[in-house]
Every structure is written in structure tokens, then in C-alpha cells.
Amino acid sequence: MTETSQAESAQSESTLARRVYQSVFLNYLLSNFGYYTMVPVLPLLLAAGHNDTPWFVGVALFALTFCARASCLLLGKVLHRSSIRLMASGGLLAAAVGFGLLTVAPGKVFVLGCLVLAGTGVSVNTLTARTYIAVTLPSKSVRSIAFSIIQVAVNIAAALGPIAANLLFSSSARSLVVVPVAALYALGAVGVFLTVQPGVRPSDHGTREPRLWTAVRDAVTNPEVRRVTCITAAGWFLYGQLFSALTLHIGEMTSAPLLRSSLFTANAVLVLVVQVPVSMLASRKLEKGLTPVWFLRAGIVIFASAFALMAGLGSALWGVYAAVAAFSVAETFFTPFTGVAFAEISADRPAVEAFNLLQLAMAVGEPLGSFSGGTLFSLSSHGGVEYLYWAALSLGGLLVVAVFRRDPATEKTLREVSVPTRTEV
């Protein structure tokens, strides 16, 4: 290849990379702004509309988070053969419709249907956007920039969304919170359709079709996959408390919208600030032989410390702030390394199947965590024993770390990997 052709090839790759960067930033900024405007007040919105059945909050949160994480497990073959542009924009439109109809849905069954539709749209968009990066960008370094851009977009949205949510929710027409959420998802759909390269399909890259039951079987029978899957599911169970139990707890403590939103904004800002030194530390440790699974377990230990703070100090607002700070640090240790660990144990799989394996663990952990936070926490709160709920979470996290302690023979395959960005919604 001549120097001229090499320069033209490099320029072409640079142009493609910039187009992907712009597309994923717009996608994740708008869609996550919508998501983080919705979920901080969703438990309160559901409780206000269905206060006769407290269990419904837990069921509804489970429906949303399960579909947001697991829907693509059933759509893998369709997504593998379909246009990424159409699937991503269609997923965003589905989320816009699901969230937009939420407060006018006639009855609990229709509310659940709206949340299922919205969650499925979120799942489709998330998976296709990740796949778009994997199949279009030529190198790990270029892909890492794309994921770094996603992290910036997600955390900007996570910082601003709760403020918008609580300001809207504090008004007399609190149900109108769904209108800007639907609008953000609809704008995201238009942006994706205009910026994603047309005609790109995961199947164009010659891999076999994804197999759902292969991923499920490996998560059960393969020791390495089972171990990482169980640790990841446990961590996401604990993470699921943020927009369920913690939201309800904060809602009981204060009705001031800015004070409620400040806790979620602080969470997003702390993740942005702490992630940089944690990532630098991880890069050095991974080079010396430490494994991603070590960071997963460390994250769960810090999650456990956050819930221990809630058990002991959660009745005071400053204690809740301290717990949220610990929770944020736990995210920086846990969330990025789920992708690292699954990337290493998912070699020689189609991109859709590899990401679905991670989705499987998240689909088990986070929805159950949301259900627990929406239902069991509510029951403990009504009984005046919230501290027992937080203590149980803390002890459960430590138990997981103790059961899945280090196994060098298993972890030796998870070495020398780069640190990805925070997992997005």
C-alpha cells in the first residue's frame, strides 16, 4: 500500500469514527436524559397513582428494568439480521410511546404494558448502539474513545435528569413529567436515524447467528461464565436499590424537589470524578496481573458498606448523603468491569450474543433488586424496621464476596484487558 493510499485509508477511518462518535453521543445524551428524568420519580408516580396496592410499585419497577435488560435476549436473531439504524431508532420510538402513555393508561395492566414497551425499546437501542461501535470501528483504541464519549453523555444526563424530574414532579401537574421524557426519546430516534450509517447489520461481519440457549447454558454449566454471571447479577441487584428503595426512602424524608434531586445528581457527579483515578489505578493493577473479577468483588464490598451506613445512619439526611457517596464509589469499581469480564469469557461469539450474556446477568440482578426495593423495602418501612432491610442487603453482598472468592485457575484468563467506560442505560 502506498503512502497516499495509507493516508486516504486513515482519513476515511477518521471520518467514520467521528460520525460514530457524534451518533452515539447524541443517542446516549438524549435517551439517558429521558431515562434519568423518569426513573428517579417513577416509584413516587406509581405509588401516588396506585396507593391501594403497595406491591404494584415493585411489580412495575421489575417490569421496566427486566425488559430494559432482558428483551434483547429474545430478539437476538432479529437484531443480528436487521439494520442497526432502523432497530436503534425504532427502539427509541418504542420507549417514547411507552413512557408517554404511562399516566393516561387505564388501569394497572395497561401501565405494565407501557413499561414493558418502554423497557423493550431501551433494551433494543442499548444493544444495537453497542453493536454499532463493535462492528464499525476498526481498533480497540478507537472503540475505547467511543465508549468514553458514551460515559460522558450518560453522566451528563444522570446529573441533569433527576433535577428536571423532581422539579416537574413537584408541580401540581406532576403527571406531565412523562411529556418531556417522551419528547427526549423521540428526538433521540430522529437523531439516530439521521446520523447512523445506513445499511449496517451485525450479520454483515460473517459471524454465526446468536443463540440464546447457548448463552443461558454457558451461564449455568460453564464454571467461569457461571462465576462471573453470579457476581455480576449480585452487584446489579444491589445497584437496583438506587432507583427503588433509596428513592422511596428519600421521598419519605423530604418533599423538597431540589433536595431529593441533589442526591441523584451527587451520585452522577461523584461517579464522573472518582472514575478517573479508579481507572488509572485499575490500569496499573491489571498490568501487574490483577483481574477484573477482583474489581467486581471490591465494588460489591463497597456497596455493602453503603447499605451498612443506611442501616446505621439512614434516619439522618447526612447519613443518606454518606451512603450515596459510598454507593457512587462502588459503581466506579463494579460497573465498568462487568463489560471487561464478559468480554474475556465471551470470545468467538457474535457481538449480539456476547452482549446478551452480560444482559442476562443484568436482567436477573437489577429487576429483582428493583422489585425488592419497591416491595420489601415498602413493607419494612411500613413496619418501622427499614434498618433491617439495609442490613440484610449489606450482609448479602458480603456473603456473595465470601462465596465467590478468588480462584486463580479461573481468573488467569481474565488478564491484560483494558478498562471500559461506565455501563450505560
C-alpha positions as CSV (number, residue, x, y, z in Angstrom):
1,M,0.0,0.0,0.0
2,T,1.4,3.4,-1.0
3,E,1.7,6.3,1.4
4,T,-1.1,8.1,-0.5
5,S,-3.5,5.2,-0.1
6,Q,-2.5,4.8,3.5
7,A,-3.3,8.4,4.2
8,E,-6.6,8.1,2.4
9,S,-7.5,5.0,4.4
10,A,-6.6,6.7,7.7
11,Q,-8.6,9.7,6.7
12,S,-11.6,7.5,5.8
13,E,-11.4,5.7,9.2
14,S,-11.1,9.0,11.0
15,T,-14.2,10.3,9.2
16,L,-16.1,7.1,10.1
17,A,-15.0,7.3,13.7
18,R,-16.2,10.9,14.1
19,R,-19.6,10.0,12.6
20,V,-19.9,7.2,15.1
21,Y,-18.8,9.4,18.0
22,Q,-21.4,12.0,17.1
23,S,-24.1,9.5,16.7
24,V,-23.6,7.6,20.0
25,F,-23.1,10.9,21.9
26,L,-26.4,12.3,20.7
27,N,-28.2,8.9,21.2
28,Y,-27.0,8.4,24.8
29,L,-27.3,12.0,25.8
30,L,-31.0,12.3,24.8
31,S,-32.1,8.7,25.7
32,N,-30.4,8.8,29.1
33,F,-31.6,12.3,29.8
34,G,-35.1,10.9,29.3
35,Y,-34.4,7.8,31.4
36,Y,-32.9,9.7,34.3
37,T,-35.7,12.1,34.2
38,M,-38.2,9.3,34.5
39,V,-36.8,6.7,36.9
40,P,-36.0,9.0,40.0
41,V,-39.7,9.8,40.3
42,L,-41.2,6.7,38.8
43,P,-41.7,4.9,42.2
44,L,-43.3,8.0,43.6
45,L,-45.5,8.4,40.5
46,L,-46.6,4.8,40.7
47,A,-47.2,5.0,44.4
48,A,-49.3,8.1,44.0
49,G,-51.5,6.6,41.3
50,H,-51.9,3.1,42.9
51,N,-51.6,3.7,46.6
52,D,-54.2,1.0,47.3
53,T,-51.8,-1.8,46.3
54,P,-48.2,-1.2,47.5
55,W,-46.9,-4.3,45.9
56,F,-47.7,-2.8,42.5
57,V,-44.8,-0.5,42.7
58,G,-42.4,-3.4,43.0
59,V,-44.0,-5.3,40.1
60,A,-44.0,-2.3,37.9
61,L,-40.3,-1.4,38.5
62,F,-39.5,-5.1,37.9
63,A,-41.3,-5.0,34.6
64,L,-39.4,-1.9,33.4
65,T,-35.9,-3.0,34.5
66,F,-36.3,-6.6,33.4
67,C,-37.5,-5.6,29.9
68,A,-34.8,-2.9,29.7
69,R,-32.1,-5.5,30.4
70,A,-33.6,-8.8,29.0
71,S,-35.8,-8.1,26.0
72,C,-33.0,-8.4,23.5
73,L,-32.3,-12.0,24.8
74,L,-35.4,-12.9,22.8
75,L,-34.7,-10.7,19.8
76,G,-31.1,-11.6,19.2
77,K,-31.6,-13.3,15.8
78,V,-33.8,-10.5,14.5
79,L,-31.3,-7.8,15.6
80,H,-28.5,-9.8,14.1
81,R,-30.1,-9.6,10.7
82,S,-31.6,-6.1,10.9
83,S,-30.4,-2.7,10.1
84,I,-28.8,-1.1,13.1
85,R,-30.2,2.3,12.2
86,L,-33.8,1.1,12.0
87,M,-33.5,-1.0,15.2
88,A,-31.9,1.8,17.3
89,S,-34.3,4.5,16.1
90,G,-37.3,2.1,16.4
91,G,-36.3,1.2,20.0
92,L,-36.1,4.9,20.9
93,L,-39.6,5.5,19.4
94,A,-41.0,2.5,21.4
95,A,-39.6,4.0,24.6
96,A,-41.1,7.4,23.7
97,V,-44.6,5.8,23.2
98,G,-44.3,3.6,26.3
99,F,-43.3,6.4,28.7
100,G,-45.6,8.9,27.0
101,L,-48.7,6.9,27.6
102,L,-47.8,5.9,31.2
103,T,-50.0,8.4,33.1
104,V,-53.1,8.0,30.8
105,A,-53.1,4.2,30.7
106,P,-56.4,2.9,32.0
107,G,-55.5,0.6,34.8
108,K,-52.6,-1.4,36.2
109,V,-52.4,-3.9,33.3
110,F,-52.0,-1.1,30.8
111,V,-49.5,0.7,33.0
112,L,-47.4,-2.6,33.0
113,G,-47.8,-2.8,29.2
114,C,-46.5,0.7,28.8
115,L,-43.5,-0.1,31.0
116,V,-42.8,-3.3,29.1
117,L,-42.9,-1.4,25.8
118,A,-40.6,1.3,27.1
119,G,-38.2,-1.2,28.6
120,T,-38.0,-3.2,25.4
121,G,-37.3,0.0,23.4
122,V,-34.5,0.9,25.8
123,S,-33.0,-2.6,25.5
124,V,-33.1,-2.6,21.7
125,N,-31.4,0.8,21.5
126,T,-28.7,-0.1,24.1
127,L,-27.7,-3.3,22.4
128,T,-27.8,-2.0,18.9
129,A,-25.7,1.1,19.8
130,R,-23.0,-1.1,21.5
131,T,-23.1,-3.4,18.5
132,Y,-22.7,-0.4,16.1
133,I,-19.5,0.5,17.8
134,A,-18.2,-3.1,17.8
135,V,-18.8,-3.7,14.1
136,T,-17.9,-0.4,12.6
137,L,-14.8,0.9,14.5
138,P,-11.6,-0.8,13.5
139,S,-9.5,-0.9,16.6
140,K,-9.7,-1.2,20.4
141,S,-8.3,2.3,20.9
142,V,-10.9,3.9,18.6
143,R,-13.6,1.9,20.3
144,S,-12.4,3.0,23.7
145,I,-12.9,6.6,22.7
146,A,-16.4,5.9,21.6
147,F,-17.2,4.3,25.0
148,S,-15.6,7.2,26.8
149,I,-17.9,9.5,24.9
150,I,-20.8,7.4,26.0
151,Q,-19.7,7.7,29.6
152,V,-19.6,11.5,29.3
153,A,-23.1,11.6,27.8
154,V,-24.6,9.2,30.3
155,N,-23.2,11.0,33.3
156,I,-24.3,14.5,32.0
157,A,-27.8,13.0,31.6
158,A,-27.6,11.3,35.0
159,A,-26.6,14.7,36.7
160,L,-29.3,16.8,35.0
161,G,-32.2,14.3,34.8
162,P,-33.0,14.0,38.5
163,I,-33.1,17.8,38.8
164,A,-35.6,18.1,35.9
165,A,-37.6,15.1,37.3
166,N,-38.1,16.5,40.8
167,L,-38.9,20.0,39.6
168,L,-41.5,18.6,37.2
169,F,-42.8,16.2,39.8
170,S,-43.2,18.9,42.4
171,S,-45.7,20.8,40.3
172,S,-49.4,20.4,40.5
173,A,-49.5,18.6,37.2
174,R,-46.9,16.0,38.2
175,S,-48.1,13.5,35.6
176,L,-46.7,15.8,32.9
177,V,-43.3,14.6,33.7
178,V,-43.8,11.9,31.0
179,V,-44.2,14.6,28.3
180,P,-40.5,15.8,28.2
181,V,-39.4,12.2,28.7
182,A,-41.3,11.0,25.6
183,A,-40.0,14.1,23.7
184,L,-36.4,13.3,24.5
185,Y,-36.7,9.7,23.3
186,A,-38.5,10.9,20.1
187,L,-35.7,13.4,19.4
188,G,-33.1,10.7,20.0
189,A,-34.9,8.5,17.4
190,V,-34.7,11.2,14.8
191,G,-31.1,11.9,15.7
192,V,-30.1,8.3,15.4
193,F,-31.9,7.8,12.1
194,L,-30.0,10.8,10.6
195,T,-26.6,10.0,12.0
196,V,-26.2,6.2,12.0
197,Q,-24.6,4.8,8.8
198,P,-27.4,3.2,6.8
199,G,-27.3,-0.5,5.8
200,V,-25.0,-1.7,8.6
201,R,-26.1,-5.1,10.0
202,P,-24.3,-7.2,12.6
203,S,-24.7,-10.2,10.2
204,D,-22.5,-8.4,7.6
205,H,-19.4,-9.5,9.5
206,G,-19.8,-13.2,8.9
207,T,-20.4,-14.5,12.4
208,R,-23.0,-17.2,13.1
209,E,-26.4,-16.2,14.4
210,P,-26.6,-15.5,18.2
211,R,-28.0,-18.4,20.2
212,L,-30.0,-17.6,23.3
213,W,-29.8,-21.0,24.8
214,T,-26.1,-21.3,24.2
215,A,-25.6,-18.2,26.4
216,V,-28.0,-19.5,29.0
217,R,-26.5,-22.9,29.1
218,D,-23.0,-21.5,29.5
219,A,-24.2,-19.3,32.3
220,V,-25.3,-22.4,34.1
221,T,-22.8,-25.1,33.1
222,N,-19.5,-23.3,32.4
223,P,-17.7,-22.6,35.7
224,E,-16.0,-19.4,34.5
225,V,-19.2,-18.0,33.0
226,R,-21.3,-19.1,36.0
227,R,-19.0,-17.4,38.4
228,V,-18.8,-14.1,36.6
229,T,-22.5,-14.2,35.9
230,C,-23.4,-14.7,39.6
231,I,-21.1,-12.0,40.9
232,T,-22.5,-9.6,38.2
233,A,-26.1,-10.4,39.0
234,A,-25.5,-9.8,42.7
235,G,-23.9,-6.5,42.0
236,W,-26.7,-5.3,39.8
237,F,-29.2,-6.5,42.4
238,L,-27.5,-4.0,44.8
239,Y,-27.3,-1.3,42.2
240,G,-31.1,-1.7,41.6
241,Q,-31.7,-0.2,45.1
242,L,-30.8,3.3,43.8
243,F,-34.0,3.9,41.9
244,S,-36.3,1.9,44.1
245,A,-35.5,1.6,47.9
246,L,-33.3,4.7,48.1
247,T,-35.8,6.7,46.0
248,L,-38.7,5.7,48.3
249,H,-36.5,6.4,51.4
250,I,-35.5,9.9,50.2
251,G,-39.2,10.6,49.3
252,E,-40.2,9.8,52.8
253,M,-37.6,12.0,54.3
254,T,-38.2,15.2,52.3
255,S,-40.6,16.7,49.8
256,A,-38.2,19.4,48.7
257,P,-37.6,18.7,45.0
258,L,-34.0,20.1,44.8
259,L,-33.0,18.3,47.9
260,R,-34.3,15.0,46.5
261,S,-32.6,15.5,43.2
262,S,-29.4,16.6,44.8
263,L,-28.7,13.1,46.0
264,F,-29.0,11.6,42.5
265,T,-27.0,14.5,41.0
266,A,-24.3,14.0,43.6
267,N,-24.2,10.3,42.6
268,A,-23.6,11.1,38.9
269,V,-21.0,13.8,39.6
270,L,-19.1,11.6,42.1
271,V,-19.0,8.8,39.6
272,L,-17.5,11.1,37.0
273,V,-14.9,12.5,39.4
274,V,-14.0,9.2,41.1
275,Q,-13.9,7.1,37.9
276,V,-10.8,8.7,36.6
277,P,-8.4,7.8,39.5
278,V,-10.1,4.4,39.8
279,S,-9.5,3.7,36.1
280,M,-5.8,4.8,36.4
281,L,-5.4,2.5,39.4
282,A,-7.0,-0.3,37.5
283,S,-4.8,0.1,34.5
284,R,-1.7,-0.3,36.7
285,K,-3.1,-3.2,38.7
286,L,-4.3,-5.1,35.6
287,E,-0.8,-4.8,34.0
288,K,0.6,-6.4,37.2
289,G,-1.8,-9.4,37.0
290,L,-4.9,-8.3,39.0
291,T,-8.1,-9.4,37.4
292,P,-11.4,-7.7,36.5
293,V,-13.3,-10.0,38.9
294,W,-11.3,-8.6,41.8
295,F,-12.8,-5.2,41.0
296,L,-16.3,-6.7,40.7
297,R,-15.9,-8.1,44.3
298,A,-14.4,-4.8,45.5
299,G,-17.4,-3.0,44.2
300,I,-19.8,-5.3,46.0
301,V,-17.9,-4.8,49.3
302,I,-18.3,-1.0,48.9
303,F,-22.0,-1.4,48.0
304,A,-22.3,-3.4,51.2
305,S,-20.6,-0.6,53.2
306,A,-23.1,1.9,51.7
307,F,-26.0,-0.2,52.9
308,A,-24.4,-0.6,56.3
309,L,-24.3,3.2,56.5
310,M,-28.0,3.3,55.6
311,A,-28.8,0.7,58.3
312,G,-27.0,2.8,61.0
313,L,-27.3,6.4,59.8
314,G,-30.1,6.4,57.2
315,S,-32.6,8.2,59.5
316,A,-30.4,11.3,59.2
317,L,-30.1,13.2,55.9
318,W,-26.3,13.5,56.2
319,G,-26.2,9.7,56.7
320,V,-28.0,9.2,53.4
321,Y,-25.6,11.5,51.7
322,A,-22.7,9.5,53.1
323,A,-24.3,6.3,51.9
324,V,-24.8,7.7,48.4
325,A,-21.2,8.8,48.3
326,A,-20.1,5.2,49.1
327,F,-22.6,3.9,46.6
328,S,-21.1,6.1,43.9
329,V,-17.6,4.8,44.7
330,A,-18.9,1.3,44.4
331,E,-20.2,2.0,40.9
332,T,-16.8,3.0,39.7
333,F,-15.3,-0.3,40.9
334,F,-18.1,-2.5,39.8
335,T,-19.9,-1.3,36.7
336,P,-17.0,-0.8,34.2
337,F,-15.5,-4.2,34.9
338,T,-18.6,-6.2,34.2
339,G,-18.0,-5.5,30.5
340,V,-14.3,-6.4,30.8
341,A,-15.0,-9.7,32.4
342,F,-17.7,-10.7,30.0
343,A,-15.6,-9.7,27.0
344,E,-12.9,-12.0,28.1
345,I,-15.2,-15.1,28.7
346,S,-17.2,-14.4,25.5
347,A,-14.5,-15.0,22.9
348,D,-15.6,-16.3,19.4
349,R,-19.2,-15.3,19.9
350,P,-21.3,-13.0,17.7
351,A,-21.3,-9.4,19.0
352,V,-25.1,-9.6,19.8
353,E,-24.7,-12.9,21.7
354,A,-21.6,-11.6,23.7
355,F,-23.5,-8.5,24.8
356,N,-26.6,-10.6,25.5
357,L,-24.6,-12.7,28.0
358,L,-24.0,-9.6,30.0
359,Q,-27.6,-8.5,29.6
360,L,-28.6,-11.9,31.0
361,A,-26.8,-11.2,34.3
362,M,-28.2,-7.7,34.5
363,A,-31.7,-8.9,33.6
364,V,-31.5,-11.3,36.6
365,G,-30.0,-8.9,39.1
366,E,-31.3,-5.4,38.6
367,P,-35.0,-6.2,38.1
368,L,-35.0,-8.3,41.2
369,G,-33.3,-5.5,43.1
370,S,-35.9,-3.1,41.9
371,F,-38.7,-5.4,42.9
372,S,-37.1,-5.9,46.3
373,G,-36.6,-2.2,46.8
374,G,-40.1,-1.3,45.6
375,T,-41.9,-4.0,47.6
376,L,-39.8,-5.4,50.5
377,F,-38.5,-2.0,51.5
378,S,-42.0,-0.6,51.4
379,L,-43.1,-3.4,53.8
380,S,-40.2,-2.8,56.1
381,S,-40.8,0.9,56.1
382,H,-44.5,0.4,57.0
383,G,-43.4,-1.8,59.9
384,G,-40.8,0.7,61.0
385,V,-37.8,-1.6,60.5
386,E,-36.1,-0.1,57.4
387,Y,-32.7,-0.7,59.1
388,L,-33.3,-4.5,58.8
389,Y,-33.7,-4.2,55.1
390,W,-30.5,-2.2,54.7
391,A,-28.6,-4.6,57.0
392,A,-29.8,-7.6,55.0
393,L,-28.5,-6.0,51.8
394,S,-25.1,-5.4,53.4
395,L,-24.8,-8.9,54.7
396,G,-26.0,-10.4,51.5
397,G,-23.3,-8.5,49.5
398,L,-20.6,-9.7,51.8
399,L,-21.8,-13.2,51.6
400,V,-21.6,-13.2,47.8
401,V,-18.0,-12.0,48.0
402,A,-17.1,-14.7,50.5
403,V,-18.7,-17.5,48.4
404,F,-17.1,-16.4,45.1
405,R,-13.6,-15.8,46.5
406,R,-10.6,-15.7,44.2
407,D,-9.8,-18.7,42.1
408,P,-6.5,-18.1,40.3
409,A,-7.1,-21.0,37.9
410,T,-10.3,-19.5,36.8
411,E,-9.2,-15.9,36.8
412,K,-6.0,-16.3,34.8
413,T,-7.9,-16.0,31.6
414,L,-9.2,-12.5,32.6
415,R,-5.8,-10.7,32.5
416,E,-4.4,-7.9,30.4
417,V,-7.6,-6.2,29.4
418,S,-8.4,-2.5,29.0
419,V,-10.8,-0.6,31.3
420,P,-14.1,0.3,29.5
421,T,-16.5,3.0,30.5
422,R,-19.4,3.0,32.9
423,T,-22.2,0.8,31.8
424,E,-25.0,2.9,30.3
425,V,-28.7,2.5,30.2
